[in-house]
Amino acid sequence: MALGEEQVLSPRLRELLGISPGDAGVMASMIRRGINTPWTSSVGRLFDAVAALVIGAHSVSYEGEAAAWLEAVADSDETGGYPLGFHQPSPPAPLPGGKRGDGTVGDALVPRTDWRPMLKPDLRGLTTTDV
């Protein structure tokens, strides 16, 4: 599940990310129309989102910068974690007559994880020290 129009318009998320109501409206319109909103399989976008929520890193200058900032402020004694559901999509069914039709498009069979549990604490109103 990607960040969608409903989340972009959320006052709490806008506050956490420093997004003005006007910019949120533009972003929601872009999401609704599919303009400059490509899907990604990169975990880098997840680090960008977490860094924006946790340490207020609303922009970066180079790839991996947000992840480096998170690593720099991380508590090295912390051993807890968040449940990240992991699943492997099922392969497509065989074609009639015994032939195997792959039928995959892009990364359809790439393992997936559910990142939402990691972001929920901050969105529920806890402080960033709880995340």
Buried (B, 14 or more C-beta within 10 A) or exposed (E): EEBEBEBBBBEEBBEBBEBEEEEBBEBBEBBEEEEEBEEEEEEBBBBBBBBBBBBEBBEBEEEEBBBEBBEEEEEEEEEEEEEEEEEEEEEEEEEEEEEEEEEEEEEEBEEEEEBEEBBEBBBEEEEBEEB
